[in-house]
């Protein structure tokens, strides 16, 4: 693996760095010149991995050819099993439309990324404001509906509720960061953005809610009543975030 990749992987746990490096080696060998860029994004790019974190890679390709794609199945499976590596395979021609159609996701990718290989695919790309608002409304409504269902379906199983809360943390934080940027606030990391949003509510108890959410990210199970209250309040928070986005329309 070249020095640029090794430099960009510094600060990550050794097993994570090795899994990423090994997978990228396989991808470069398999795809050859079809592999244009490789980007690490999300919490791994921030250096804020938690036990529940995925390792997210974006591979930009000139084409997705069956024989070459099949050749990395084993390497991808090993990396996924070892460090929960996920990969998005995006064609060069799809970068611009993906940025617009999946504006919330790509807003987060633009905020938190490390270029591991090739030219920066986002060097001259920004997320259109109208697309970001539309997609943020959709994401937050979807989160709200999913959380209501989870609250009813899993209310008697705190372990599953804790897992739902852990999975919710990333999307909520990312949505908060995008919302603050759309409101003209300074860009901050997603975790800090969510803290700023809830503290701005001026209501008691939110520090405790966020602390419980962080506990689930460390694979700690909340007590039944605590898990129940935390999920219910986070459901309400998703509703309030969406209301603020609606005010931007």
Secondary structure by P-SEA (a helix, b strand, c coil): ccaaaaaaaccccaaaaaaaaaaaaaaaaaccccccbbbbbcccccccccccccbbbbbbbccccaaaaaaaaaaaaaaaaacbbbbbbbcccaaaaaaaaaaaaaaaaaabbbbcccccccccccccaaaaaaaaaaaaaaaaaaaaaaaaaccccaaaaaaaaaaaaaaaaaaaaaaaaaaccccccaaaaaaaaaaacccccaaaaaaaaaaaaacccccaaaaaaaaaaaaaaaaaaaaaaaaac
